[in-house]
């Protein structure tokens, strides 16, 4: 943290503009060395940049942000240069020759913001998800987390836990006195309300669903029309179609966004027991494994033989040997397009119900586990007359909340998180 770091924080050159960020105690001196003058704080100025030998590097828009009220909590400078490769390389080379400056590691700017209290851990995780968001729904949920929606909720829970703990400790401190009072009459009710709030958060759709997409498996026997439907859904000829049974021998996955909702469609080998091809048998085994991980199965086989909860799809309605289904959720043809739009709309509505609501923060696996830990600790206090046990449960819940926002964490976990970021962020 004593070093001053720099990196290109905009897109890879060539580009119209290249933004180079400098953060740390020597940021101001570096800016003076490049521009030859002091720059007014928080005000964009046009300046000619020079290297240590006085050679001109570029004409740039420069900004100076004295800490601690900056993105990283440190002195921070930005150079908005022309975005050519040679320009960026020359400016970075000049910075690298300055004493105390070095190139930033991936995620180091954000890690410094976390270390200096500008953001907490859940906000940093939301920012990482925001940078990797590919659909509108992913962006919306990540922005809510990065904007501190969950952090504010945690702080409220933590403050209430501290209040409960103070009440319990107050009773324990005077428990030896004859006229000592007990806990307030509404103590248990207030604690139950907090538990209910945590339970509602735990029941929310998880962030992993957003990242991986709503997984839809197309299943059925050979020549049921799975690959043709798969190609239509992903709008790509990803799967080979053929009247020859057993053409699809492996699991084929494609991720797409429909109306801003992430989907992963999976085409599988035809399910049958009488095939004598060992390669096809491996594909069938993989198909059965895929069914276990599906959010939804589209069953294109004989009616009633699909997995529990699957949708009955009567495919190939254009075929001469087409057999209708009595309880088909959708009847369609990948050749004529019949029923495809209705299927897509149905899939979108189904996925939307299982995804976080727009703008709603979604918990990742780490956050869900810690929140479950806090919930379990509070549940252990329910109905307990021993105040020492109640106090310990409250303490355990508070520690879980602290770990959620990064008050208590490990370097390994931080290395993993901030390693997800690009250099310059």
PyMOL commands that set and color helices and strands:
alter all, ss='L'
color gray80, all
select helices_A, chain A and resi 27-35+85-96+108-115+121-132+136-146+149-173+187-202+207-212+226-234+278-292+340-354+365-379+387-405+411-418
alter helices_A, ss='H'
color red, helices_A
select strands_A, chain A and resi 4-8+15-23+45-50+56-65+76-83+101-103+214-219+252-258+261-267+296-299+311-314+330-331
alter strands_A, ss='S'
color yellow, strands_A
deselect
rebuild
show_as cartoon
